[in-house]
């Protein structure tokens, strides 16, 4: 059957509904001729509503969900072109590390607990900046390869700890690269700030085996990208 959606809002169009009387499959096109598909349940008054770009609807999450599903499928199709280890290195790990720095930068202005000259200390930072946990240097979260990095407490590429957020923290390029991670200072910071239980858990995880499937990696990539975007928006709004 065909149901005409009210046109008092830009982007609303006629909709072709196919399926059972209770749950129908919706095949629609917006004003640009772009196809959107979703599954809907009838409101109860005989009308169906679809929210397109520029429109308003109490039931608009369906179109967004359909768009997200198509985006995920495109990423999954692309992931099939790579070995999982290559996909991790090329797509997932970089956005994870960028997200860690962005979320640290998005924290409100204040102090950060760091190690300075081998001792626990605090440094001042503004929103949009990260403090290196092993020396106290303060730089913009996106200051590039010579600026702020995402440092790893346990410098292992094993899948079991690769995306463990407790294992990473902002670290300047001097400490992370030229100082080979400053392991002694990083361990002191971990023990003082995150605690012995976290350190011991990470050390156990390092010895475990973990395999990722492509679906997991795509979902991780999508989740990290969403968190990165949220952190960037928070910094823009400050």
C-alpha positions as YAML, in Angstrom:
chain: A
units: angstrom
residues:
- id: 1
  name: UNK
  ca: [0.00, 0.00, 0.00]
- id: 2
  name: UNK
  ca: [1.06, 3.59, -0.45]
- id: 3
  name: UNK
  ca: [0.83, 6.11, 2.36]
- id: 4
  name: UNK
  ca: [1.29, 9.82, 1.75]
- id: 5
  name: UNK
  ca: [3.42, 11.49, 4.42]
- id: 6
  name: UNK
  ca: [2.49, 15.07, 5.25]
- id: 7
  name: UNK
  ca: [4.54, 17.54, 3.24]
- id: 8
  name: UNK
  ca: [4.48, 20.45, 5.69]
- id: 9
  name: UNK
  ca: [8.16, 19.77, 6.45]
- id: 10
  name: UNK
  ca: [10.92, 19.78, 3.81]
- id: 11
  name: UNK
  ca: [12.09, 16.32, 2.82]
- id: 12
  name: UNK
  ca: [8.89, 14.35, 3.44]
- id: 13
  name: UNK
  ca: [7.67, 12.18, 0.56]
- id: 14
  name: UNK
  ca: [5.35, 9.35, -0.36]
- id: 15
  name: UNK
  ca: [6.34, 5.98, 1.03]
- id: 16
  name: UNK
  ca: [5.87, 2.46, -0.36]
- id: 17
  name: UNK
  ca: [5.27, -0.03, 2.47]
- id: 18
  name: UNK
  ca: [5.54, -3.78, 1.92]
- id: 19
  name: UNK
  ca: [5.14, -6.65, 4.38]
- id: 20
  name: UNK
  ca: [2.77, -7.74, 7.15]
- id: 21
  name: UNK
  ca: [0.05, -5.50, 8.60]
- id: 22
  name: UNK
  ca: [2.02, -5.08, 11.83]
- id: 23
  name: UNK
  ca: [5.62, -4.69, 10.70]
- id: 24
  name: UNK
  ca: [6.36, -3.38, 7.23]
- id: 25
  name: UNK
  ca: [9.52, -2.95, 5.23]
- id: 26
  name: UNK
  ca: [9.94, 0.62, 4.10]
- id: 27
  name: UNK
  ca: [11.54, 1.45, 0.76]
- id: 28
  name: UNK
  ca: [11.79, 5.21, 0.28]
- id: 29
  name: UNK
  ca: [13.65, 7.88, -1.60]
- id: 30
  name: UNK
  ca: [14.38, 11.39, -0.40]
- id: 31
  name: UNK
  ca: [14.10, 14.51, -2.52]
- id: 32
  name: UNK
  ca: [17.60, 13.87, -3.93]
- id: 33
  name: UNK
  ca: [16.66, 10.40, -5.16]
- id: 34
  name: UNK
  ca: [18.79, 8.71, -2.48]
- id: 35
  name: UNK
  ca: [17.41, 5.37, -1.33]
- id: 36
  name: UNK
  ca: [16.72, 4.72, 2.36]
- id: 37
  name: UNK
  ca: [15.37, 1.44, 3.71]
- id: 38
  name: UNK
  ca: [14.17, 0.58, 7.19]
- id: 39
  name: UNK
  ca: [11.76, -1.56, 9.18]
- id: 40
  name: UNK
  ca: [8.90, 0.20, 10.96]
- id: 41
  name: UNK
  ca: [5.95, -0.63, 13.21]
- id: 42
  name: UNK
  ca: [2.63, 1.10, 12.53]
- id: 43
  name: UNK
  ca: [1.78, 3.99, 14.88]
- id: 44
  name: UNK
  ca: [-1.76, 2.78, 15.37]
- id: 45
  name: UNK
  ca: [-3.62, 5.59, 13.63]
- id: 46
  name: UNK
  ca: [-3.05, 4.35, 10.09]
- id: 47
  name: UNK
  ca: [-0.18, 6.73, 9.36]
- id: 48
  name: UNK
  ca: [3.56, 6.18, 9.03]
- id: 49
  name: UNK
  ca: [6.25, 8.81, 9.47]
- id: 50
  name: UNK
  ca: [9.75, 8.99, 8.04]
- id: 51
  name: UNK
  ca: [12.32, 11.64, 8.96]
- id: 52
  name: UNK
  ca: [14.57, 12.68, 6.12]
- id: 53
  name: UNK
  ca: [17.27, 15.33, 6.07]
- id: 54
  name: UNK
  ca: [15.62, 18.62, 6.96]
- id: 55
  name: UNK
  ca: [12.48, 16.94, 8.30]
- id: 56
  name: UNK
  ca: [10.94, 16.42, 11.72]
- id: 57
  name: UNK
  ca: [9.34, 13.25, 13.07]
- id: 58
  name: UNK
  ca: [8.77, 11.57, 16.38]
- id: 59
  name: UNK
  ca: [10.01, 8.37, 14.76]
- id: 60
  name: UNK
  ca: [13.06, 9.67, 12.94]
- id: 61
  name: UNK
  ca: [15.61, 7.32, 14.49]
- id: 62
  name: UNK
  ca: [14.72, 4.65, 11.94]
- id: 63
  name: UNK
  ca: [16.22, 6.58, 9.03]
- id: 64
  name: UNK
  ca: [19.36, 7.25, 11.05]
- id: 65
  name: UNK
  ca: [19.63, 3.57, 11.96]
- id: 66
  name: UNK
  ca: [19.28, 2.59, 8.32]
- id: 67
  name: UNK
  ca: [22.01, 5.04, 7.35]
- id: 68
  name: UNK
  ca: [24.28, 3.67, 10.08]
- id: 69
  name: UNK
  ca: [23.63, 0.12, 8.90]
- id: 70
  name: UNK
  ca: [24.60, 0.99, 5.34]
- id: 71
  name: UNK
  ca: [27.74, 2.73, 6.57]
- id: 72
  name: UNK
  ca: [28.72, -0.32, 8.64]
- id: 73
  name: UNK
  ca: [28.18, -2.63, 5.67]
- id: 74
  name: UNK
  ca: [30.41, -0.47, 3.46]
- id: 75
  name: UNK
  ca: [33.17, -0.61, 6.10]
- id: 76
  name: UNK
  ca: [32.73, -4.37, 6.44]
- id: 77
  name: UNK
  ca: [32.97, -4.85, 2.69]
- id: 78
  name: UNK
  ca: [36.18, -2.79, 2.68]
- id: 79
  name: UNK
  ca: [37.57, -4.76, 5.63]
- id: 80
  name: UNK
  ca: [37.26, -7.97, 3.64]
- id: 81
  name: UNK
  ca: [39.97, -6.67, 1.30]
- id: 82
  name: UNK
  ca: [42.55, -6.86, 4.11]
- id: 83
  name: UNK
  ca: [44.02, -9.36, 6.50]
- id: 84
  name: UNK
  ca: [42.73, -8.59, 9.98]
- id: 85
  name: UNK
  ca: [46.21, -7.67, 11.20]
- id: 86
  name: UNK
  ca: [46.59, -5.18, 8.35]
- id: 87
  name: UNK
  ca: [43.14, -3.74, 8.97]
- id: 88
  name: UNK
  ca: [43.99, -3.21, 12.63]
- id: 89
  name: UNK
  ca: [47.25, -1.43, 11.81]
- id: 90
  name: UNK
  ca: [45.87, 0.66, 8.97]
- id: 91
  name: UNK
  ca: [42.41, 1.64, 10.19]
- id: 92
  name: UNK
  ca: [41.54, 0.72, 13.78]
- id: 93
  name: UNK
  ca: [44.69, 1.40, 15.81]
- id: 94
  name: UNK
  ca: [45.25, 4.93, 14.40]
- id: 95
  name: UNK
  ca: [41.71, 6.09, 15.20]
- id: 96
  name: UNK
  ca: [41.91, 4.46, 18.66]
- id: 97
  name: UNK
  ca: [45.08, 6.39, 19.45]
- id: 98
  name: UNK
  ca: [43.66, 9.63, 18.09]
- id: 99
  name: UNK
  ca: [40.52, 9.12, 20.18]
- id: 100
  name: UNK
  ca: [42.58, 8.63, 23.36]
- id: 101
  name: UNK
  ca: [44.37, 11.94, 22.81]
- id: 102
  name: UNK
  ca: [41.17, 13.76, 21.86]
- id: 103
  name: UNK
  ca: [39.28, 12.57, 24.92]
- id: 104
  name: UNK
  ca: [42.17, 13.63, 27.15]
- id: 105
  name: UNK
  ca: [42.18, 17.01, 25.42]
- id: 106
  name: UNK
  ca: [38.41, 17.37, 25.79]
- id: 107
  name: UNK
  ca: [38.59, 17.27, 29.57]
- id: 108
  name: UNK
  ca: [37.83, 20.61, 31.18]
- id: 109
  name: UNK
  ca: [40.67, 22.99, 32.03]
- id: 110
  name: UNK
  ca: [42.51, 22.14, 35.20]
- id: 111
  name: UNK
  ca: [45.42, 20.09, 36.46]
- id: 112
  name: UNK
  ca: [46.80, 16.77, 35.23]
- id: 113
  name: UNK
  ca: [48.70, 14.29, 37.38]
- id: 114
  name: UNK
  ca: [52.06, 13.47, 35.77]
- id: 115
  name: UNK
  ca: [55.61, 12.41, 36.53]
- id: 116
  name: UNK
  ca: [58.18, 15.22, 36.52]
- id: 117
  name: UNK
  ca: [61.83, 14.40, 37.16]
- id: 118
  name: UNK
  ca: [60.86, 10.99, 38.50]
- id: 119
  name: UNK
  ca: [58.31, 12.28, 41.00]
- id: 120
  name: UNK
  ca: [54.53, 12.59, 41.01]
- id: 121
  name: UNK
  ca: [53.44, 16.15, 40.24]
- id: 122
  name: UNK
  ca: [50.63, 18.18, 38.72]
- id: 123
  name: UNK
  ca: [50.67, 20.53, 35.74]
- id: 124
  name: UNK
  ca: [48.15, 23.03, 34.41]
- id: 125
  name: UNK
  ca: [46.48, 22.40, 31.07]
- id: 126
  name: UNK
  ca: [43.76, 24.05, 29.02]
- id: 127
  name: UNK
  ca: [40.96, 22.34, 27.19]
- id: 128
  name: UNK
  ca: [42.33, 21.03, 23.91]
- id: 129
  name: UNK
  ca: [45.69, 20.21, 25.46]
- id: 130
  name: UNK
  ca: [47.20, 16.98, 26.77]
- id: 131
  name: UNK
  ca: [49.85, 16.57, 29.45]
- id: 132
  name: UNK
  ca: [52.57, 13.97, 28.94]
- id: 133
  name: UNK
  ca: [52.28, 11.54, 31.84]
- id: 134
  name: UNK
  ca: [56.03, 10.82, 31.95]
- id: 135
  name: UNK
  ca: [57.50, 14.34, 31.86]
- id: 136
  name: UNK
  ca: [54.68, 16.86, 32.28]
- id: 137
  name: UNK
  ca: [55.05, 18.56, 28.88]
- id: 138
  name: UNK
  ca: [51.77, 20.17, 27.76]
- id: 139
  name: UNK
  ca: [50.87, 20.30, 24.07]
- id: 140
  name: UNK
  ca: [47.80, 20.46, 21.86]
- id: 141
  name: UNK
  ca: [46.10, 17.09, 21.54]
- id: 142
  name: UNK
  ca: [46.52, 17.17, 17.74]
- id: 143
  name: UNK
  ca: [50.02, 18.66, 17.61]
- id: 144
  name: UNK
  ca: [51.29, 16.08, 15.12]
- id: 145
  name: UNK
  ca: [54.07, 13.52, 15.03]
- id: 146
  name: UNK
  ca: [56.46, 15.79, 16.93]
- id: 147
  name: UNK
  ca: [53.82, 16.76, 19.46]
- id: 148
  name: UNK
  ca: [51.57, 14.55, 21.56]
- id: 149
  name: UNK
  ca: [51.39, 10.79, 21.05]
- id: 150
  name: UNK
  ca: [49.34, 7.99, 22.56]
- id: 151
  name: UNK
  ca: [51.84, 6.21, 24.79]
- id: 152
  name: UNK
  ca: [51.58, 2.55, 25.79]
- id: 153
  name: UNK
  ca: [52.47, 1.34, 29.29]
- id: 154
  name: UNK
  ca: [53.05, -2.22, 28.04]
- id: 155
  name: UNK
  ca: [54.58, -1.75, 24.61]
- id: 156
  name: UNK
  ca: [53.10, -4.84, 23.00]
- id: 157
  name: UNK
  ca: [51.14, -5.30, 19.80]
- id: 158
  name: UNK
  ca: [49.36, -8.36, 21.17]
- id: 159
  name: UNK
  ca: [45.62, -8.25, 20.48]
- id: 160
  name: UNK
  ca: [44.84, -9.01, 24.11]
- id: 161
  name: UNK
  ca: [45.97, -5.53, 25.22]
- id: 162
  name: UNK
  ca: [46.03, -3.63, 21.94]
- id: 163
  name: UNK
  ca: [42.85, -1.67, 22.67]
- id: 164
  name: UNK
  ca: [42.99, -1.70, 26.45]
- id: 165
  name: UNK
  ca: [42.36, 1.92, 27.41]
- id: 166
  name: UNK
  ca: [43.95, 1.41, 30.83]
- id: 167
  name: UNK
  ca: [47.22, 0.65, 29.00]
- id: 168
  name: UNK
  ca: [47.49, 4.00, 27.21]
- id: 169
  name: UNK
  ca: [47.87, 7.67, 28.11]
- id: 170
  name: UNK
  ca: [49.03, 10.90, 26.45]
- id: 171
  name: UNK
  ca: [52.79, 11.01, 26.02]
- id: 172
  name: UNK
  ca: [54.95, 13.53, 24.17]
- id: 173
  name: UNK
  ca: [57.04, 12.47, 21.19]
- id: 174
  name: UNK
  ca: [60.26, 13.03, 23.12]
- id: 175
  name: UNK
  ca: [59.28, 10.48, 25.79]
- id: 176
  name: UNK
  ca: [57.40, 8.07, 23.56]
- id: 177
  name: UNK
  ca: [59.79, 7.94, 20.63]
- id: 178
  name: UNK
  ca: [63.17, 9.30, 21.61]
- id: 179
  name: UNK
  ca: [62.85, 8.07, 25.18]
- id: 180
  name: UNK
  ca: [61.54, 4.65, 24.12]
- id: 181
  name: UNK
  ca: [58.39, 5.13, 26.19]
- id: 182
  name: UNK
  ca: [60.14, 6.03, 29.47]
- id: 183
  name: UNK
  ca: [59.11, 2.68, 30.95]
- id: 184
  name: UNK
  ca: [60.23, 3.41, 34.51]
- id: 185
  name: UNK
  ca: [58.38, 6.73, 34.70]
- id: 186
  name: UNK
  ca: [55.31, 5.26, 32.99]
- id: 187
  name: UNK
  ca: [55.19, 2.39, 35.50]
- id: 188
  name: UNK
  ca: [55.40, 4.80, 38.42]
- id: 189
  name: UNK
  ca: [52.58, 6.89, 36.96]
- id: 190
  name: UNK
  ca: [50.46, 3.79, 36.40]
- id: 191
  name: UNK
  ca: [50.94, 2.56, 39.95]
- id: 192
  name: UNK
  ca: [50.29, 5.95, 41.51]
- id: 193
  name: UNK
  ca: [47.35, 6.96, 39.32]
- id: 194
  name: UNK
  ca: [45.66, 3.78, 38.07]
- id: 195
  name: UNK
  ca: [46.76, 1.41, 40.80]
- id: 196
  name: UNK
  ca: [48.45, -1.94, 41.28]
- id: 197
  name: UNK
  ca: [45.34, -3.95, 40.37]
- id: 198
  name: UNK
  ca: [45.21, -2.37, 36.90]
- id: 199
  name: UNK
  ca: [48.91, -2.94, 36.34]
- id: 200
  name: UNK
  ca: [48.67, -6.60, 37.33]
- id: 201
  name: UNK
  ca: [45.59, -7.12, 35.14]
- id: 202
  name: UNK
  ca: [47.40, -5.70, 32.12]
- id: 203
  name: UNK
  ca: [50.46, -7.83, 32.78]
- id: 204
  name: UNK
  ca: [48.25, -10.93, 32.87]
- id: 205
  name: UNK
  ca: [46.43, -9.90, 29.69]
- id: 206
  name: UNK
  ca: [49.74, -9.56, 27.86]
- id: 207
  name: UNK
  ca: [50.25, -13.33, 28.09]
- id: 208
  name: UNK
  ca: [46.80, -14.21, 26.76]
- id: 209
  name: UNK
  ca: [45.78, -14.95, 23.19]
- id: 210
  name: UNK
  ca: [43.07, -12.92, 21.47]
- id: 211
  name: UNK
  ca: [41.74, -13.00, 17.93]
- id: 212
  name: UNK
  ca: [39.58, -10.36, 16.24]
- id: 213
  name: UNK
  ca: [37.04, -11.05, 13.53]
- id: 214
  name: UNK
  ca: [36.29, -8.41, 10.91]
- id: 215
  name: UNK
  ca: [32.88, -7.62, 12.39]
- id: 216
  name: UNK
  ca: [34.48, -6.81, 15.74]
- id: 217
  name: UNK
  ca: [37.10, -4.59, 14.16]
- id: 218
  name: UNK
  ca: [34.54, -2.68, 12.12]
- id: 219
  name: UNK
  ca: [32.41, -2.11, 15.22]
- id: 220
  name: UNK
  ca: [35.46, -0.94, 17.16]
- id: 221
  name: UNK
  ca: [36.35, 1.46, 14.36]
- id: 222
  name: UNK
  ca: [32.82, 2.89, 14.29]
- id: 223
  name: UNK
  ca: [32.71, 3.25, 18.06]
- id: 224
  name: UNK
  ca: [36.10, 4.94, 18.28]
- id: 225
  name: UNK
  ca: [35.20, 7.29, 15.43]
- id: 226
  name: UNK
  ca: [32.00, 8.32, 17.24]
- id: 227
  name: UNK
  ca: [33.89, 9.00, 20.46]
- id: 228
  name: UNK
  ca: [36.54, 10.95, 18.58]
- id: 229
  name: UNK
  ca: [33.89, 13.10, 16.94]
- id: 230
  name: UNK
  ca: [32.18, 13.74, 20.29]
- id: 231
  name: UNK
  ca: [35.46, 14.81, 21.88]
- id: 232
  name: UNK
  ca: [36.26, 17.14, 18.99]
- id: 233
  name: UNK
  ca: [32.80, 18.71, 19.22]
- id: 234
  name: UNK
  ca: [33.24, 19.18, 22.96]
- id: 235
  name: UNK
  ca: [36.50, 21.05, 22.38]
- id: 236
  name: UNK
  ca: [34.92, 23.24, 19.70]
- id: 237
  name: UNK
  ca: [32.10, 24.12, 22.04]
- id: 238
  name: UNK
  ca: [34.37, 25.16, 24.90]
...
